[in-house]
Amino acid sequence: MSLAMRIAIAQNNYTVGDIQRNLELIKSSVKQAELDNADIVVFSELSLCGYPPEDLLLRPDLYTIIDNAVEDLLALDSQVAMVIGHPIKEAEGLFNVATVIHRGQLLVQYKKQLLPNYSVFDEKRYFESGSEDCVFEFKGLKLGLLVCEDLWYPEPTARVKALGADILLSPNASPYCYGKGTLRSAEMGSRARENELPIVYVNQIGGQDELIFDGCSAVYNEEGQRIFQMAEMAEDFAYIDFDPKTGAIKPSKPYLNQFHGEEEIWQALVLGVRDYAHKNGFKGALLGLSGGIDSAVTLAVAVDALGKENVNAVMMPFRYTASMSIEDAEEEAKALGIEFDVISIEPMYEAFMSQLSHQFKDTEADLTEQNIQARCRGTLLMALSNKFGRLVLTTGNKSEVAVGYCTLYGDMAGGLDVLKDVSKTMVYRLARYRNTVSQVIPERVITRPPSAELAPDQKDEDNLPPYDILDAILEAYVEQDKSLDDIIALGHDEEVVRRVIRLVDINEHKRRQAPPGIRITQRAFGRDRRYPITSGFGRQFKS
C-alpha cells in the first residue's frame, strides 16, 4: 500500500559558477529537510552550477568541480532523498540532468529532453537532448521527473503519467518577465489537469546578470488548481504532505500571493540591483542624480535594494541646469537619507573646449558640445567608482536606449542600467507607485516636462515624439516585430513611424556598448533582441 510522503521544496538563490557556495546552500536545505522529517527535497534546475552557466559549460575543469560536489552530497548519507540539478558530460555529449541521491546512493538520473533555444535561452548550444522518461519508486510511491521546458509541452507529462507516476517533481530555472507568473500557472495547471497528476514545481530565485528568477515555486493538484505557492522574489523553504490514496496535499505554510502591476516590476528591479551588486562584490552603488524622473526612480530602487548607507548620488550641474533640478535632487537625497554631493562640470567642460579650440575653430555648436557635458559626468562617476568600489548605476530607460537618445561614454557609462528594459511611460507609473509606499519623489519631478538639460530650454519632445506615442510604436516594432505598415495601421502617423524605426535601427551600435540592464519584458535589448550593427535593413524606412 502506498504511503503518504513529505516533499520539501528548496527555493534558493544560487550564484552561477560558485559551486562551493551553491553546495553549501543545498546542504543547508537538506539539513532543514531532515529537521522537518521530509522524505525528499527538490532543488531547482542546474542548482549546483546555477542557471544559466553559459560558456562555463565549455570548460573541462567545471566537471571536476561538479563531480566533487556530487560526491560530497553522496557522502552526506542523508535519510532525505535529494533531487539535484547539474550538468554531466558523457561520451554521447553534455546533458542537463536531475540526479536523485538517497542514503549515499545515486538512485536515478534524468536527462532533460526538451531544450529551449529561443528568447533568452540557448541550451542547444551546449546540451544534447535526453531520450528516456523517468518514473522511479521511492518509499512506496512512483515519482516522475521532468525538467523545466519538458513541462511546457503536453507529451512528456502524458508519458510520465502513462508510466504510472503518482506525482510529478519538476526542477526549473524559469526567468521572470512581466506577466510570466500568469502564463506559467496556466501551463502548469493544464499539465496537471490533463493528466490528473499533481505537480511540484520548483523554481530558482535571484538575479543573474540581466535575468531575474522570481521563485514562485508552486504545487498543483490533480484538478490543475494551484493550491500552494511560495515567495516571489525571495528565498523560501516549505514542504507538503502528499497522500496518494486521497490525493490530499497539505502545505506546511500559508499560500503566498504574487505581486501585481507596478509593485511586481519594482520588486524585480530591486532584486536585480541587489544581486548584481552583491554577487559581483561591489560595496554599494552610486549614480548621477539630475533632478529628473529617471534618476529619481533609479535612486529609490537602489536604496530599496542596498540600503541608504550603501548608496550615494552626485548632482553635476552645468549652466543649463535649472535651479529646480538641483532643489529636487537635494530633496530626493534627503527623503531617502543618502550621501549626496554636488560637483560642477563647468571647469571640466571649459578645459575640454579650450583644448579643442583649434580643431573646433569656425564650427557651429551642435550635439558634440552636449555630448562633452555628458562625458564629463560619466568620467566623474567612473572615477568615484574606481576610488570607492561602488557600482555606477546608469539611468537610461528603454525608450531612450531604443532610439539612441543617450551618449556613449557619457550617461551610458556605468556597470548596470536599472531601467534599460523599462519604458518611459512605465517609469512614471513606477514613480507613482513608489510614492504610495513613502513619498520620496517630488511631485514636480513627475509632472514637469522631461529634459536632458544639455541646451537652453531643452525638452525631450523637441527631439522625440511624445512618450506615449513613442512607447506604443516601440512596443509594436521592438517587442512584437510588427512591420512599418502594421504599425501605421494601428493609427500612427507614417512619418513618425518611419523616423522611430530608423532611429531604432541605426542605434544598435550604442546598445551593444551599453551596460547590462534588468529584463522585465518578453523582449529586452541584449539577450532577447539580437540585431546586427552593420545592416542596411533600416534604409527602407527613410522618409
N, C-alpha and C positions, 0 to 999 in steps of 0.2 A: 504494500500500500504506500502511495506517495506521502511524503511528509511535508509539513509546512517549512518554508525556507525564509531566512532573514538575509536580504540582499542589501549590502551597503553601497552607497554612491559617493564617490570622492570627486568633487568638483574643484580641481586645483589650478593654480596659476603657475604654469611651467615657464622656464626660460629656454629658448632654443639653444641647443649646443651645450648647455650646462648640465651634463648627465649626472654629475655628483649631487648637485642641488636638487634636481628632479627626483633622483633616487631617494634622497632624504625626505622629500615631501611624500613620496609613495610609502616609505617605511612608516612615517608618522601616521598616515591614514590607515595602514594595516594595523598599527597598534591601537588606533581608535576603534577599528572594526572588531578587534579582539575584545576590547573592553565592553563593546556593545553586544558581544556574543553573536556576531554576524557569522553566517556560513560562507559568504563570498563577498568580495568587494570589487567593484568595477571602476576602472580608470578610463580616461579619455584616450582618443586615438593618438598614437605615437607619443605616449606620455613620457617615455624615458628620454627622448631626444627633443621633445617639444615640436610644435607644428606652426608653420611649415619650415622644415630644416633646409630646404632649397639645395644648393650645391654642396653643402656639408655632406650630403649623401654620396658624393663622388669621392670622398676621402677614405682611403682604405683604413686609416687609423681609427676612424669613428667606430668601426665594427668591433675592434678590440675592446674599446671602452664600453660599448653596448653589451658585448658578451660578458665582460666582467661584472657589469651591473646586474645582468640576469642571473649570473652565478651567485651574486650577493643575495638576491631575493630567494633563490633556491635554498641558500644556507640558513635563511630565517626559520625554515622548518615550521612555518606557521600553520595553526589549525584552521585559519581562514584562507580560503582559496582566493587567488588574485587574478583579475583579467587585466593584463598589462599590454600596452601598445608600444611597438618598436619596429624598426626596420631590420630585416635579416637578409644576408647575402648568401645565395646558394649557387650551385653550378648553373642552374637554369636562369639565374638573374637575381634581381633585388626585389623583395616583397615587403609590403606594408602588412604587418601581422598583429593579431591579437593572441597573446600567449596566456594560457591558463596554468597557474602554478599552485600546487597544494602539497603540504607536508614534504617539501623538498623535492617534489616530483613535477616534471612537466607533463600535465595531463593531456593537453591538446594545443595545436597551433593552427589558427585560421588565417588564411591569406585573403586579403581584400580583393574582391572580384571586379567591381566597377570603379574605374579610376577617372575622376573628374579632370577634364582638360579644357576648361573654359573659364571665362571671367578671371578670378584671381588664382585659379588652380592650374597647375601644370604637372600633375602626377605622372603622366605618361612619359615625361622627360626622364623619369627616374625608375619607376616601378614596372614590373610585369604583373599581369592580372592573375589572380588565383583562379583555380578551376573547380575546386571542391567545396561543397556546402559543409556546414559544421553544426551538428547537434550531438551533445555529449551528455552522458549520465553522471549526475552528481547528487549524492545523498537522496536517491530515490526519485529524482526529478530529471527530466530531459530539458537541457538548456540549449537554446540556439544562439549562435553568434553571427552578427553582421556588423560591418564597419562602415559608418558614415554613408557615403554615396550608395552603398548597397541597399540602404533602406529607403532611398528616394524613388525606387522603381518597384513595381509590384512583384516581379518574378522571383527575386531572391527570397523575399519573405514567404511567398507561397511555397517555395521548395522546402524551406525550413519547417513550415507547418506540416507539409506532407511527410517529413521525416519524423514527425511525432513530437515536436517541441511543445513543452508546457508553457514556456515563457521565453521571450527573446531579449538578449542583452546586446546593447549596441554602443560601443565606444565611438565618439565623434570628435571632430575638430571643425565645427561649423561657424565660419566667421559672420560677424554682425553686419547688417546694413538695415536702414530704417524699414520697418515692416517685415523683417525676416522672421520674427517670432510668430506672427500670424500664419505666414506661409509654412513654416516648419511644423507648427502644431497641426495644421490641416493635413499635411502629408503623413506625418506620423500617426495621426488619428485614423487616416484612411487605411494604412497598412494594418493597424491593429484590428479595425472593424472588418476589413475584407477577409481576414484570416481567423477572426475570433481568437486572437493571440495577444496576450498582454505584452507590452514593450517597456523595457527600462532603457531610457535614452540618456546617455551620459556625455555632456559637452564640456570642453575646457573653457577657462575664463582667463582674460588678461589681454594686454596689448602686445603685439609683435610687429614692430615697425609700423607700417600703415594699417595693419589689420587689428580689429578688435574682436575678441571672442567673448560673448556675453553670458556664457553659462546657461542658465535656464534649463538645466537638466530636469527631466520630467518622466513621469510614469503614466502610461495609458492602459486602461483596462480593455478587456476583450470586445467591448462595445465601441471602442475608439474614443472614449472620453478621457481627457487629460485630468486625472484625479489628484495629481500631485506635481508641484513644481518647486524647484529650488531657487536660490537667489539669482538675481540678474546683476551683472557687472561686479560680482563679488565671489570670493571663495565660499564654499559651503560643504557640509558633510551631513548625510542623513542615511536612514535605512528604511526599508519597507519589509513588512511581514507578508509573505505571499502564501495563500492556502490554495493549492491546485484543485482540491476537491470542490470547493465552493466558488473559486475564482476571486475570493475576497483579498483585497490589498489594503494593508493598514500602514500608513506612513508614520514615521517617528516624530514628525513635527508638522506645524500647520503649512498649508499651501501658501506660497508666496506669489503675489500678483506681479505682473510685469509693469514696468513704467510705460507711459504713453506720451505721445506728442513731443513737445519741446523738452520735457523732463527726460525722456528716453535718450534723445540726442545729447543733451547736456551731460548725462551720466556717462555716455560713451566717450565723449571728448575728455572728461575728467579722468576716466580710466586710461585712455590713450596717452595723455600727458604724463600721468603718474608713472606708468610702466616704462614709457620711453626714457624718462629721466632716470628713474631708479635702476633699471636694468642696464643702462649704458653708463652708470657710475657718475652721474652729474650731482653736484652738491645742491643744486637749486636751479632756478630759471630767471632770466631777465628779458626784458623787451623794451622797445621804444614805445612810449605812451604819448600819443599825439593829441589826445582830446577828442578823437573820433570814435565812431561806433565799433569798428573792427578791433582796435587795440583795447578798448574798454571791455569787450566781451572776452578777448583772449586773456586779459589780465585776470578777470573773475574766474575763468576756467582754471588758470594756473594756480591761483590761491586756493580754490576748492580742491585741487589735485595735490598740491605740495605743501600747503600751509603758508600763512603770511610771512613767517620768519625765513622762508626759503625762496622768496620771490622779491625781486626789486625791479623798478621801472625807471626809465630815463626819458625826460622830456628834452628834446633837442630843437629848440626854436630857431627860427630864421626870420628875416624881415617880413616875410609873407604870413607868418604865423599869427593868427588872430588872438587877441588877449583872452577871449572867451575859451579858446582851446587850452591855453595854459591854466586858466582857472578850473576848467572841467577836469583836466588831467590831475591837478592837485587834489580836487575833491574826490576823484576816484581812488587815488592812492590813500587818502586819509580814511575813506569809508572802509577800505579793505585792510588798513593798518600795515601797509608795506613800506619798505625803504624806498625813498623817492629822491631822484637827483635831477637837476636842470643843468644841461651843458649846451651852450650856444654853439651852433655850427658856423656862425658868421666868420670867425677868424680863419677857420679851415677852408671855407669856400673861397675867401679872398686870396688865400695862399695859392690855391689851385688856379684861380683866374689870373693871378699875377704871373705864375709860371707858364701859363698857356697864352699869355697876351700876344706874343709874337705870332704864334700859329693861328690865333683866332682873329687877328687884325683884319679889318674890313669885312667881317662877317656879322650877320644879324643873330641876335639871341634866339634860341629855339629850344627844342627838348634837351639838347646837350646840357645846357645850364641847369635845367630842372633835374636831370639825372645826376649831375655832380652833387647837388644838395642831398639826394637820396643816398649816394655813395659815401658822402661824409658821415651820414648817420650810421650806415652799415659798418663802416670802419670803426667807429666809436664802440658800437655794440660788440663787435668781434674782439676788440682789444680788452674790453671788460670781461668778456667770456674767457679769454686766454688767461687773464690775470687771476680771476677768482673762481674759475672752474664751474661756471654756471652755463646752462643751456640757453642759447638765444632762440626765443620763440618769434617767428615771423607772423605777420598778421594779415596776409593777403587772403581774401575769400575766393570761392570757386568762380564767381562771376568775373572778378578781376584777372585771375590766373588764366581763365579760358580765353579772354580777348587780349591778353598781354598788357593789361593796364597796371604795370608793375615794372620795376627797374632791376635788371640783372646786376648783381653785386651791390645793390642798394637795399631797398626794402625786402628783397628776396634773399639777402644774406642772413643765414642762420642755420639752426640744426633741425627745427621742426616747425611746420606750418600748421597751426592748430585748426584753422578754418579752411584749409585747402579744398575740402570737399563740401563746404557749407556755402550755399548761395547767399547773395547779399540780402535778399528778402528774408531768408531764414535767420540771418544774423540779427535782424531787427526783432524777429519773433523770440529768439533766444534771449536777447536783452530784456524784453518784456517779461519773459518767464523768470529770469534770474532776479529781477526786481520784486517778484512776488515772494521770493524766499527771504531776501533782505535788500533794502534799497542801496545799491552800490554803483548804479549807472545814472548820472544826472539826466533828467527828462529832456533837456535841450540837446544832449548828445544824440538822443533817439529821434528827435523831431527836426533838427536843423539839417539843411541840405548837405550831403557828404561832399568833402573836398580833400584833395591831396595837399592843398596849400603850398604848391610849388611855384605858383604865379599869382599875381594880384587878382583878387576876387574870383579865384578859380572854383568851379563846381564840376563834379564828376559828369553831370549831364551836359556839360559843354562838349565833352568828347565821346560820350556814350548815350545810347537810348535810356529812357527811364528804366530803373532796375526791374520793375515788374514786367515790362516788355522784354528787356534783355534776358531775364531769367527764364521766361517762358520759351523764348527762341532757343536758348542754350539747352534747356531740358529736352526739347524736341531734337536738336541736332546732335548734342553730345551724349545724352543718356539714352535716347530712343532711336538714334541713327536715321531720323527722318530726312527725306530729300528736300531740296530747295522748294520744289512745287508742293510737297506735302505741308511744309511749314507755312507757305503763303496761303494755302487752302484753309489753314486754321484761323485766318483773318489778319495776318500780319502784313505790313507794308513790304512790297518786294524789294525796294531799295535798302530798307533797314535790314531785312533778312540777308540779302547779299553781302552787305557790309559786315554783319556779325559773323557769318560763316567764313568770310575771307579773313577776318581778324583771328578767329579760332585756328584756322589752318596755317597761317604764317607765323604763329607764335609757339609752335611746337618746340622750337629750339630753346625757348625760355623755360618751358615746363620741364624739359629734360635736365636743366641745370638748377631747378628749384629744389628746396629741401623736401623730404617726405612729409606727407600730411595724413591725418587720421581719416580713414574711409568710413563714411556713414551712408553712402548711396550705393545703388546697384552698379553704377558706372563712374568710378572715380578716375581721375588722372593718375597715371602711374601703372600699377599692376593690372588695372582693368582695361584702360584705353591706351593702346599701343599703336601710335601712328608714326609714319616716317617723318623725319625732319626735312629731308630733301624730297619734295613731292610737287608735281605740277597739278595735282587734283584741284587745288583752290583757285587756279587761274580762271576756271569757268564761271566763278562767282563774281568776277569783277563787273561793276556796273557798266 
